[in-house]
């Protein structure tokens, strides 16, 4: 038998497993409504596709600088000026293979084996699993719906007192619930991290997809924060696998050397495509308007079908809703919903190993018709189960 390393034994990404099952059922001819994965249904912007086509017509896709082509790094830096009023040097920009590679680069550059790094729960599961594979000690800070699923400076200080933290990974908007830290809370968190010498790594991948909530970057409050973003969500480029990281100047050479050895460079075609995507704002804002419409629909519709306990998302395209009145195992619930109703949803255990069995995450990144049909199928499934388990009481709430 092959002996596997201890650090390679990580929990599966259950939402991806559900997606794989859903695609298999779909290929067999079953009608599936996909609400599990945070993937825009809209195509990559036309302007970006034209740029990609023109580059392909030349026939040569080669290596680039390890941290990205200069034009893209410069354009990303300019994005921070035009969007947030921040002066960011292109030398602080690293172009990466999606945001995932940016997290790996940041963790390798900043932390040694055994260092403690905090994450919130519920939160994106890959944070925890990447940290584990790199030999880091992941400290989970629980949040609640009552606190808007956000971490407070007091919680950070308390976690640091129990076990000294070298870093913390936070997201605003957060995945899976879409809630954000307001500017005052974000500034307080940044200041807390500075006071205790904790390196803040901020996931801002859902910036651009925010609904009537003030949006500022952590970089406004500290040049020492690491900010990670991606072209996957707002720019509708999930499959192109391209993201970026803004880092302190003193980290750039280390990140470059790591990138040279880990991947040589990011896909050149994706970089050229991403550069053009910055000029597709009109098309992308129209896509965002569709998400906003889907969000408003779900805020009305979910309570009607018995899903009443959730915090309205400030950004992103997810709703994280309590289903504890229907199940005590969100994975079983998700699989049953997929096979019996043809709807894929993400089980909450991905995002919170302790309380996630009570929750599911729904994506509203798809087409309005699909979301409406998905809600009806969920409603029918809930009603059917309620009649089976509670024949005299109807739908439980």
MIBADO-675687 format. One record per residue (C-alpha): residue number from 1; residue in three letters; x, y, z. Coordinates in nm, 3 decimals. Each point is the difference from the previous one (the first is absolute). Layout:
N
+-----+---------+---------+---------+---------+
: num : residuo :    east :   north :      up :
+-----+---------+---------+---------+---------+
: NUM :     ala :       X :       Y :       Z :
...
+-----+---------+---------+---------+---------+
END
This chain:
397
+-----+---------+---------+---------+---------+
: num : residuo :    east :   north :      up :
+-----+---------+---------+---------+---------+
:   1 :     unk :   0.000 :   0.000 :   0.000 :
:   2 :     unk :   0.106 :   0.357 :  -0.066 :
:   3 :     unk :   0.074 :   0.185 :   0.322 :
:   4 :     unk :  -0.156 :   0.345 :  -0.011 :
:   5 :     unk :   0.121 :   0.296 :   0.201 :
:   6 :     unk :  -0.194 :   0.106 :   0.308 :
:   7 :     unk :  -0.029 :   0.355 :  -0.133 :
:   8 :     unk :  -0.170 :  -0.121 :  -0.319 :
:   9 :     unk :  -0.296 :  -0.141 :   0.192 :
:  10 :     unk :  -0.251 :   0.283 :  -0.017 :
:  11 :     unk :  -0.377 :   0.007 :  -0.010 :
:  12 :     unk :  -0.156 :   0.003 :  -0.345 :
:  13 :     unk :  -0.159 :   0.316 :  -0.134 :
:  14 :     unk :  -0.355 :  -0.132 :   0.034 :
:  15 :     unk :  -0.154 :   0.262 :  -0.228 :
:  16 :     unk :   0.232 :  -0.118 :  -0.278 :
:  17 :     unk :  -0.098 :  -0.360 :   0.070 :
:  18 :     unk :  -0.367 :   0.100 :  -0.030 :
:  19 :     unk :   0.078 :   0.184 :  -0.323 :
:  20 :     unk :   0.173 :  -0.311 :  -0.139 :
:  21 :     unk :  -0.301 :  -0.215 :   0.089 :
:  22 :     unk :  -0.230 :   0.257 :  -0.158 :
:  23 :     unk :   0.199 :   0.007 :  -0.324 :
:  24 :     unk :  -0.001 :  -0.381 :  -0.014 :
:  25 :     unk :  -0.378 :  -0.006 :   0.042 :
:  26 :     unk :  -0.034 :   0.272 :  -0.261 :
:  27 :     unk :   0.208 :  -0.196 :  -0.249 :
:  28 :     unk :  -0.231 :  -0.298 :   0.057 :
:  29 :     unk :  -0.295 :   0.213 :  -0.110 :
:  30 :     unk :  -0.140 :   0.127 :   0.331 :
:  31 :     unk :  -0.107 :   0.361 :   0.028 :
:  32 :     unk :   0.219 :   0.175 :   0.261 :
:  33 :     unk :  -0.022 :   0.352 :   0.140 :
:  34 :     unk :   0.346 :   0.108 :   0.115 :
:  35 :     unk :  -0.007 :   0.210 :   0.318 :
:  36 :     unk :   0.307 :  -0.151 :   0.170 :
:  37 :     unk :   0.298 :   0.170 :  -0.160 :
:  38 :     unk :   0.092 :   0.368 :  -0.008 :
:  39 :     unk :   0.045 :   0.019 :  -0.373 :
:  40 :     unk :  -0.148 :   0.271 :  -0.223 :
:  41 :     unk :  -0.227 :  -0.135 :  -0.270 :
:  42 :     unk :   0.087 :   0.300 :  -0.216 :
:  43 :     unk :   0.280 :  -0.045 :  -0.254 :
:  44 :     unk :   0.337 :   0.167 :   0.019 :
:  45 :     unk :  -0.047 :   0.357 :  -0.130 :
:  46 :     unk :   0.003 :   0.035 :  -0.377 :
:  47 :     unk :   0.288 :   0.247 :  -0.003 :
:  48 :     unk :   0.211 :  -0.248 :   0.196 :
:  49 :     unk :  -0.091 :  -0.289 :  -0.231 :
:  50 :     unk :   0.099 :   0.206 :  -0.301 :
:  51 :     unk :   0.339 :   0.069 :   0.157 :
:  52 :     unk :   0.046 :  -0.372 :   0.065 :
:  53 :     unk :  -0.099 :  -0.089 :  -0.356 :
:  54 :     unk :   0.244 :   0.250 :  -0.145 :
:  55 :     unk :   0.282 :  -0.138 :   0.210 :
:  56 :     unk :  -0.084 :  -0.357 :  -0.097 :
:  57 :     unk :   0.009 :   0.100 :  -0.365 :
:  58 :     unk :   0.370 :   0.078 :   0.041 :
:  59 :     unk :   0.051 :  -0.359 :   0.112 :
:  60 :     unk :   0.263 :   0.049 :   0.269 :
:  61 :     unk :  -0.081 :  -0.010 :   0.373 :
:  62 :     unk :   0.318 :   0.013 :   0.205 :
:  63 :     unk :   0.149 :   0.054 :   0.341 :
:  64 :     unk :  -0.030 :   0.342 :   0.159 :
:  65 :     unk :   0.157 :   0.169 :   0.300 :
:  66 :     unk :  -0.074 :  -0.203 :   0.313 :
:  67 :     unk :  -0.213 :   0.272 :   0.159 :
:  68 :     unk :  -0.187 :   0.083 :  -0.319 :
:  69 :     unk :   0.037 :   0.210 :  -0.312 :
:  70 :     unk :   0.083 :   0.364 :   0.079 :
:  71 :     unk :  -0.309 :   0.135 :  -0.178 :
:  72 :     unk :  -0.235 :  -0.206 :   0.218 :
:  73 :     unk :   0.183 :   0.080 :   0.324 :
:  74 :     unk :  -0.017 :   0.370 :  -0.089 :
:  75 :     unk :  -0.370 :  -0.022 :  -0.085 :
:  76 :     unk :  -0.079 :  -0.176 :   0.327 :
:  77 :     unk :   0.185 :   0.274 :   0.189 :
:  78 :     unk :  -0.202 :   0.260 :  -0.190 :
:  79 :     unk :  -0.319 :  -0.183 :   0.099 :
:  80 :     unk :   0.074 :   0.083 :   0.364 :
:  81 :     unk :   0.042 :   0.367 :  -0.086 :
:  82 :     unk :  -0.323 :   0.029 :  -0.198 :
:  83 :     unk :  -0.207 :  -0.220 :   0.232 :
:  84 :     unk :   0.130 :   0.079 :   0.348 :
:  85 :     unk :   0.217 :   0.310 :  -0.046 :
:  86 :     unk :   0.311 :  -0.195 :   0.107 :
:  87 :     unk :   0.350 :   0.045 :  -0.142 :
:  88 :     unk :   0.135 :  -0.353 :  -0.054 :
:  89 :     unk :   0.330 :  -0.064 :  -0.174 :
:  90 :     unk :  -0.011 :  -0.270 :  -0.271 :
:  91 :     unk :   0.302 :  -0.152 :   0.175 :
:  92 :     unk :  -0.234 :  -0.101 :   0.283 :
:  93 :     unk :  -0.227 :  -0.195 :  -0.237 :
:  94 :     unk :   0.034 :  -0.374 :  -0.058 :
:  95 :     unk :  -0.213 :  -0.161 :  -0.269 :
:  96 :     unk :  -0.089 :  -0.355 :   0.106 :
:  97 :     unk :  -0.178 :  -0.311 :  -0.121 :
:  98 :     unk :  -0.333 :   0.093 :   0.150 :
:  99 :     unk :  -0.027 :   0.125 :   0.356 :
: 100 :     unk :   0.092 :  -0.351 :   0.118 :
: 101 :     unk :   0.361 :   0.038 :  -0.109 :
: 102 :     unk :   0.014 :   0.342 :   0.165 :
: 103 :     unk :  -0.094 :  -0.151 :   0.336 :
: 104 :     unk :   0.267 :  -0.268 :  -0.040 :
: 105 :     unk :   0.263 :   0.261 :  -0.088 :
: 106 :     unk :  -0.098 :   0.218 :   0.294 :
: 107 :     unk :   0.000 :  -0.286 :   0.251 :
: 108 :     unk :   0.339 :  -0.127 :  -0.120 :
: 109 :     unk :   0.155 :   0.345 :   0.002 :
: 110 :     unk :  -0.127 :   0.107 :   0.341 :
: 111 :     unk :  -0.024 :  -0.305 :   0.226 :
: 112 :     unk :   0.220 :  -0.285 :   0.122 :
: 113 :     unk :  -0.110 :  -0.354 :   0.076 :
: 114 :     unk :  -0.187 :  -0.004 :   0.330 :
: 115 :     unk :  -0.104 :   0.366 :  -0.008 :
: 116 :     unk :  -0.357 :   0.075 :   0.107 :
: 117 :     unk :  -0.230 :   0.164 :  -0.253 :
: 118 :     unk :  -0.363 :   0.085 :   0.079 :
: 119 :     unk :  -0.302 :  -0.026 :  -0.227 :
: 120 :     unk :  -0.369 :   0.074 :   0.064 :
: 121 :     unk :  -0.274 :  -0.260 :   0.000 :
: 122 :     unk :  -0.207 :  -0.020 :  -0.201 :
: 123 :     unk :   0.257 :   0.075 :  -0.267 :
: 124 :     unk :   0.151 :  -0.122 :  -0.324 :
: 125 :     unk :   0.124 :  -0.358 :   0.067 :
: 126 :     unk :   0.309 :   0.020 :  -0.220 :
: 127 :     unk :   0.160 :   0.244 :   0.248 :
: 128 :     unk :   0.003 :  -0.272 :   0.266 :
: 129 :     unk :   0.108 :  -0.277 :  -0.233 :
: 130 :     unk :   0.283 :   0.192 :  -0.168 :
: 131 :     unk :   0.131 :   0.105 :   0.341 :
: 132 :     unk :  -0.002 :  -0.364 :   0.112 :
: 133 :     unk :   0.188 :  -0.127 :  -0.304 :
: 134 :     unk :   0.270 :   0.261 :   0.067 :
: 135 :     unk :   0.046 :  -0.117 :   0.356 :
: 136 :     unk :  -0.164 :   0.301 :   0.164 :
: 137 :     unk :  -0.224 :  -0.005 :   0.306 :
: 138 :     unk :  -0.345 :   0.127 :  -0.097 :
: 139 :     unk :  -0.192 :   0.174 :   0.280 :
: 140 :     unk :  -0.373 :   0.040 :  -0.064 :
: 141 :     unk :  -0.187 :   0.305 :   0.132 :
: 142 :     unk :  -0.377 :  -0.069 :   0.004 :
: 143 :     unk :  -0.244 :   0.267 :  -0.112 :
: 144 :     unk :  -0.378 :   0.011 :   0.015 :
: 145 :     unk :  -0.287 :   0.136 :  -0.202 :
: 146 :     unk :  -0.068 :   0.244 :   0.286 :
: 147 :     unk :   0.348 :   0.152 :  -0.048 :
: 148 :     unk :  -0.057 :   0.013 :  -0.378 :
: 149 :     unk :   0.243 :  -0.291 :  -0.040 :
: 150 :     unk :   0.295 :   0.239 :   0.049 :
: 151 :     unk :   0.301 :  -0.024 :   0.231 :
: 152 :     unk :   0.050 :   0.272 :   0.260 :
: 153 :     unk :   0.328 :   0.146 :   0.129 :
: 154 :     unk :  -0.088 :  -0.139 :   0.344 :
: 155 :     unk :  -0.022 :  -0.353 :  -0.142 :
: 156 :     unk :   0.337 :   0.041 :  -0.171 :
: 157 :     unk :   0.159 :   0.122 :   0.323 :
: 158 :     unk :  -0.152 :  -0.290 :   0.195 :
: 159 :     unk :   0.120 :  -0.258 :  -0.254 :
: 160 :     unk :   0.347 :   0.157 :   0.004 :
: 161 :     unk :   0.011 :  -0.017 :   0.380 :
: 162 :     unk :  -0.076 :  -0.374 :  -0.006 :
: 163 :     unk :   0.248 :  -0.083 :  -0.276 :
: 164 :     unk :   0.223 :   0.271 :  -0.155 :
: 165 :     unk :  -0.110 :   0.060 :  -0.359 :
: 166 :     unk :   0.241 :   0.072 :  -0.283 :
: 167 :     unk :  -0.280 :   0.074 :  -0.245 :
: 168 :     unk :  -0.372 :   0.014 :  -0.066 :
: 169 :     unk :  -0.196 :  -0.052 :  -0.322 :
: 170 :     unk :  -0.325 :   0.195 :  -0.034 :
: 171 :     unk :  -0.241 :   0.066 :  -0.285 :
: 172 :     unk :  -0.234 :   0.290 :  -0.069 :
: 173 :     unk :  -0.245 :  -0.084 :  -0.153 :
: 174 :     unk :   0.028 :  -0.332 :   0.178 :
: 175 :     unk :  -0.063 :  -0.337 :  -0.157 :
: 176 :     unk :  -0.250 :  -0.168 :   0.066 :
: 177 :     unk :  -0.226 :   0.272 :   0.141 :
: 178 :     unk :   0.084 :   0.312 :  -0.201 :
: 179 :     unk :   0.026 :   0.227 :   0.305 :
: 180 :     unk :   0.256 :   0.280 :   0.017 :
: 181 :     unk :   0.190 :   0.194 :   0.260 :
: 182 :     unk :  -0.094 :   0.366 :  -0.010 :
: 183 :     unk :   0.287 :   0.250 :  -0.035 :
: 184 :     unk :   0.018 :   0.066 :   0.376 :
: 185 :     unk :   0.007 :  -0.372 :   0.086 :
: 186 :     unk :   0.259 :  -0.068 :  -0.270 :
: 187 :     unk :   0.222 :   0.281 :   0.124 :
: 188 :     unk :  -0.029 :  -0.130 :   0.356 :
: 189 :     unk :   0.096 :  -0.351 :  -0.113 :
: 190 :     unk :   0.299 :   0.132 :  -0.196 :
: 191 :     unk :   0.115 :   0.204 :   0.300 :
: 192 :     unk :  -0.042 :  -0.298 :   0.230 :
: 193 :     unk :   0.217 :  -0.215 :  -0.225 :
: 194 :     unk :   0.263 :   0.273 :  -0.013 :
: 195 :     unk :   0.001 :   0.039 :   0.379 :
: 196 :     unk :   0.055 :  -0.373 :   0.057 :
: 197 :     unk :   0.240 :  -0.057 :  -0.290 :
: 198 :     unk :  -0.247 :  -0.226 :  -0.182 :
: 199 :     unk :   0.032 :  -0.007 :  -0.378 :
: 200 :     unk :  -0.339 :   0.068 :  -0.162 :
: 201 :     unk :  -0.079 :  -0.179 :  -0.325 :
: 202 :     unk :  -0.321 :   0.144 :  -0.143 :
: 203 :     unk :  -0.209 :  -0.182 :  -0.258 :
: 204 :     unk :  -0.179 :   0.264 :  -0.210 :
: 205 :     unk :  -0.097 :  -0.232 :  -0.285 :
: 206 :     unk :  -0.366 :   0.111 :   0.006 :
: 207 :     unk :   0.076 :   0.370 :  -0.016 :
: 208 :     unk :  -0.190 :   0.143 :  -0.294 :
: 209 :     unk :  -0.302 :  -0.213 :   0.091 :
: 210 :     unk :  -0.131 :   0.207 :   0.290 :
: 211 :     unk :  -0.359 :   0.117 :   0.047 :
: 212 :     unk :  -0.047 :   0.337 :   0.171 :
: 213 :     unk :   0.274 :  -0.053 :   0.256 :
: 214 :     unk :   0.310 :   0.219 :   0.043 :
: 215 :     unk :   0.304 :  -0.169 :  -0.155 :
: 216 :     unk :   0.356 :   0.079 :   0.098 :
: 217 :     unk :   0.317 :  -0.203 :  -0.035 :
: 218 :     unk :   0.205 :  -0.101 :   0.302 :
: 219 :     unk :   0.288 :   0.176 :  -0.178 :
: 220 :     unk :  -0.161 :   0.331 :   0.093 :
: 221 :     unk :   0.098 :  -0.061 :   0.360 :
: 222 :     unk :   0.336 :  -0.176 :  -0.037 :
: 223 :     unk :   0.262 :  -0.057 :  -0.269 :
: 224 :     unk :   0.105 :  -0.308 :   0.196 :
: 225 :     unk :  -0.327 :  -0.185 :  -0.071 :
: 226 :     unk :   0.004 :  -0.268 :  -0.268 :
: 227 :     unk :  -0.300 :   0.036 :  -0.231 :
: 228 :     unk :  -0.106 :  -0.279 :  -0.236 :
: 229 :     unk :  -0.248 :   0.027 :  -0.285 :
: 230 :     unk :  -0.090 :  -0.181 :  -0.318 :
: 231 :     unk :  -0.148 :   0.035 :  -0.346 :
: 232 :     unk :  -0.229 :  -0.297 :   0.070 :
: 233 :     unk :  -0.304 :   0.165 :   0.153 :
: 234 :     unk :  -0.070 :   0.358 :  -0.112 :
: 235 :     unk :   0.183 :  -0.052 :  -0.330 :
: 236 :     unk :  -0.167 :  -0.336 :  -0.078 :
: 237 :     unk :   0.331 :  -0.181 :  -0.058 :
: 238 :     unk :  -0.007 :  -0.301 :   0.233 :
: 239 :     unk :   0.145 :  -0.247 :  -0.250 :
: 240 :     unk :   0.280 :   0.232 :  -0.108 :
: 241 :     unk :   0.158 :  -0.049 :   0.344 :
: 242 :     unk :   0.147 :   0.343 :   0.055 :
: 243 :     unk :   0.015 :   0.218 :   0.309 :
: 244 :     unk :   0.230 :   0.242 :   0.176 :
: 245 :     unk :   0.158 :   0.098 :   0.330 :
: 246 :     unk :   0.102 :   0.341 :   0.134 :
: 247 :     unk :   0.290 :  -0.032 :   0.245 :
: 248 :     unk :   0.245 :   0.220 :   0.188 :
: 249 :     unk :   0.303 :   0.098 :  -0.206 :
: 250 :     unk :   0.231 :  -0.199 :   0.226 :
: 251 :     unk :  -0.178 :  -0.323 :  -0.092 :
: 252 :     unk :   0.014 :   0.037 :  -0.379 :
: 253 :     unk :   0.335 :  -0.168 :  -0.070 :
: 254 :     unk :  -0.082 :  -0.294 :   0.227 :
: 255 :     unk :  -0.335 :  -0.047 :  -0.174 :
: 256 :     unk :   0.173 :   0.021 :  -0.338 :
: 257 :     unk :   0.252 :  -0.270 :   0.086 :
: 258 :     unk :  -0.274 :  -0.226 :   0.134 :
: 259 :     unk :  -0.211 :   0.055 :  -0.312 :
: 260 :     unk :   0.297 :  -0.072 :  -0.228 :
: 261 :     unk :   0.052 :  -0.338 :   0.162 :
: 262 :     unk :  -0.361 :  -0.102 :   0.060 :
: 263 :     unk :  -0.152 :   0.087 :  -0.337 :
: 264 :     unk :   0.252 :   0.194 :  -0.216 :
: 265 :     unk :  -0.275 :   0.236 :  -0.107 :
: 266 :     unk :  -0.374 :   0.049 :  -0.033 :
: 267 :     unk :  -0.171 :  -0.099 :  -0.325 :
: 268 :     unk :   0.081 :   0.279 :  -0.248 :
: 269 :     unk :  -0.331 :  -0.033 :  -0.184 :
: 270 :     unk :  -0.193 :   0.050 :   0.324 :
: 271 :     unk :   0.207 :   0.306 :   0.084 :
: 272 :     unk :  -0.072 :   0.169 :  -0.333 :
: 273 :     unk :  -0.368 :  -0.087 :   0.035 :
: 274 :     unk :  -0.012 :   0.141 :   0.354 :
: 275 :     unk :   0.161 :   0.323 :  -0.113 :
: 276 :     unk :  -0.277 :   0.053 :  -0.253 :
: 277 :     unk :  -0.269 :  -0.090 :   0.257 :
: 278 :     unk :   0.074 :   0.324 :   0.186 :
: 279 :     unk :  -0.151 :   0.187 :  -0.295 :
: 280 :     unk :  -0.327 :  -0.195 :   0.002 :
: 281 :     unk :  -0.162 :   0.183 :   0.291 :
: 282 :     unk :  -0.330 :   0.073 :  -0.175 :
: 283 :     unk :  -0.054 :  -0.367 :  -0.081 :
: 284 :     unk :   0.108 :  -0.110 :   0.349 :
: 285 :     unk :  -0.226 :   0.249 :   0.176 :
: 286 :     unk :  -0.292 :  -0.143 :  -0.196 :
: 287 :     unk :   0.091 :  -0.346 :   0.131 :
: 288 :     unk :   0.017 :   0.139 :   0.353 :
: 289 :     unk :  -0.347 :   0.151 :  -0.041 :
: 290 :     unk :  -0.123 :  -0.352 :  -0.072 :
: 291 :     unk :   0.152 :  -0.125 :   0.324 :
: 292 :     unk :  -0.168 :   0.284 :   0.188 :
: 293 :     unk :  -0.334 :  -0.099 :  -0.150 :
: 294 :     unk :   0.058 :  -0.366 :   0.093 :
: 295 :     unk :   0.093 :   0.107 :   0.353 :
: 296 :     unk :  -0.322 :   0.197 :   0.044 :
: 297 :     unk :  -0.202 :  -0.292 :  -0.131 :
: 298 :     unk :   0.157 :  -0.243 :   0.249 :
: 299 :     unk :  -0.047 :   0.239 :   0.292 :
: 300 :     unk :  -0.373 :  -0.010 :  -0.077 :
: 301 :     unk :  -0.033 :  -0.360 :  -0.109 :
: 302 :     unk :   0.202 :  -0.196 :   0.257 :
: 303 :     unk :  -0.222 :   0.093 :   0.297 :
: 304 :     unk :  -0.302 :  -0.109 :  -0.205 :
: 305 :     unk :   0.143 :  -0.351 :  -0.035 :
: 306 :     unk :   0.096 :  -0.036 :   0.366 :
: 307 :     unk :   0.361 :   0.126 :  -0.003 :
: 308 :     unk :  -0.028 :   0.299 :   0.227 :
: 309 :     unk :   0.324 :   0.022 :   0.198 :
: 310 :     unk :   0.277 :   0.170 :  -0.197 :
: 311 :     unk :   0.181 :   0.331 :  -0.008 :
: 312 :     unk :  -0.059 :   0.198 :  -0.322 :
: 313 :     unk :   0.333 :  -0.003 :  -0.183 :
: 314 :     unk :   0.178 :   0.334 :  -0.038 :
: 315 :     unk :   0.204 :  -0.125 :  -0.294 :
: 316 :     unk :   0.099 :  -0.300 :  -0.206 :
: 317 :     unk :  -0.266 :  -0.238 :  -0.130 :
: 318 :     unk :  -0.077 :  -0.237 :   0.286 :
: 319 :     unk :  -0.265 :  -0.040 :   0.269 :
: 320 :     unk :   0.089 :  -0.212 :   0.304 :
: 321 :     unk :  -0.318 :  -0.128 :   0.155 :
: 322 :     unk :  -0.088 :  -0.204 :   0.306 :
: 323 :     unk :  -0.169 :  -0.334 :  -0.077 :
: 324 :     unk :   0.014 :  -0.147 :   0.352 :
: 325 :     unk :  -0.381 :  -0.025 :   0.004 :
: 326 :     unk :   0.030 :  -0.242 :  -0.291 :
: 327 :     unk :   0.322 :  -0.194 :   0.066 :
: 328 :     unk :   0.292 :  -0.051 :   0.234 :
: 329 :     unk :   0.231 :  -0.100 :  -0.285 :
: 330 :     unk :   0.043 :   0.254 :  -0.279 :
: 331 :     unk :   0.200 :  -0.243 :  -0.215 :
: 332 :     unk :  -0.278 :  -0.258 :   0.004 :
: 333 :     unk :  -0.250 :   0.278 :  -0.065 :
: 334 :     unk :   0.202 :   0.124 :  -0.299 :
: 335 :     unk :   0.036 :  -0.347 :  -0.149 :
: 336 :     unk :  -0.369 :  -0.077 :   0.046 :
: 337 :     unk :  -0.094 :   0.331 :  -0.160 :
: 338 :     unk :   0.227 :  -0.074 :  -0.294 :
: 339 :     unk :  -0.122 :  -0.353 :  -0.066 :
: 340 :     unk :  -0.367 :   0.050 :   0.086 :
: 341 :     unk :  -0.062 :   0.354 :  -0.127 :
: 342 :     unk :   0.284 :   0.064 :  -0.243 :
: 343 :     unk :   0.137 :   0.303 :   0.187 :
: 344 :     unk :   0.361 :   0.032 :   0.112 :
: 345 :     unk :   0.077 :   0.207 :   0.310 :
: 346 :     unk :   0.316 :   0.030 :   0.210 :
: 347 :     unk :  -0.010 :  -0.170 :   0.342 :
: 348 :     unk :   0.095 :   0.224 :   0.290 :
: 349 :     unk :   0.254 :  -0.248 :   0.139 :
: 350 :     unk :   0.241 :   0.129 :  -0.264 :
: 351 :     unk :   0.008 :   0.338 :   0.170 :
: 352 :     unk :  -0.042 :  -0.090 :   0.367 :
: 353 :     unk :   0.094 :  -0.344 :   0.133 :
: 354 :     unk :  -0.193 :   0.053 :   0.325 :
: 355 :     unk :  -0.323 :   0.185 :  -0.085 :
: 356 :     unk :  -0.006 :  -0.049 :  -0.377 :
: 357 :     unk :  -0.219 :  -0.310 :   0.017 :
: 358 :     unk :  -0.286 :   0.245 :   0.062 :
: 359 :     unk :   0.057 :   0.212 :  -0.311 :
: 360 :     unk :   0.011 :  -0.005 :  -0.378 :
: 361 :     unk :   0.135 :   0.257 :  -0.244 :
: 362 :     unk :  -0.192 :   0.103 :  -0.310 :
: 363 :     unk :   0.164 :   0.178 :  -0.292 :
: 364 :     unk :  -0.193 :   0.263 :  -0.194 :
: 365 :     unk :   0.265 :   0.040 :  -0.270 :
: 366 :     unk :  -0.212 :  -0.183 :  -0.256 :
: 367 :     unk :  -0.288 :   0.088 :  -0.224 :
: 368 :     unk :  -0.320 :   0.134 :   0.154 :
: 369 :     unk :  -0.213 :  -0.274 :  -0.156 :
: 370 :     unk :   0.222 :  -0.269 :   0.148 :
: 371 :     unk :  -0.012 :   0.158 :   0.345 :
: 372 :     unk :  -0.379 :   0.021 :  -0.013 :
: 373 :     unk :  -0.024 :  -0.362 :  -0.110 :
: 374 :     unk :   0.252 :  -0.105 :   0.266 :
: 375 :     unk :  -0.203 :   0.169 :   0.272 :
: 376 :     unk :  -0.316 :  -0.173 :  -0.114 :
: 377 :     unk :   0.173 :  -0.338 :   0.004 :
: 378 :     unk :   0.134 :   0.068 :   0.349 :
: 379 :     unk :  -0.347 :   0.106 :   0.115 :
: 380 :     unk :  -0.152 :  -0.318 :  -0.141 :
: 381 :     unk :   0.270 :  -0.212 :   0.164 :
: 382 :     unk :  -0.050 :   0.167 :   0.339 :
: 383 :     unk :  -0.376 :  -0.040 :  -0.024 :
: 384 :     unk :   0.036 :  -0.367 :  -0.092 :
: 385 :     unk :   0.233 :  -0.068 :   0.292 :
: 386 :     unk :  -0.227 :   0.192 :   0.236 :
: 387 :     unk :  -0.299 :  -0.211 :  -0.097 :
: 388 :     unk :   0.207 :  -0.314 :   0.052 :
: 389 :     unk :   0.143 :   0.096 :   0.338 :
: 390 :     unk :  -0.270 :   0.234 :   0.134 :
: 391 :     unk :  -0.327 :  -0.106 :  -0.167 :
: 392 :     unk :  -0.218 :   0.196 :   0.240 :
: 393 :     unk :   0.210 :   0.314 :   0.025 :
: 394 :     unk :   0.092 :   0.089 :  -0.358 :
: 395 :     unk :   0.311 :   0.203 :  -0.076 :
: 396 :     unk :   0.217 :   0.047 :   0.307 :
: 397 :     unk :   0.141 :   0.342 :   0.071 :
+-----+---------+---------+---------+---------+
END
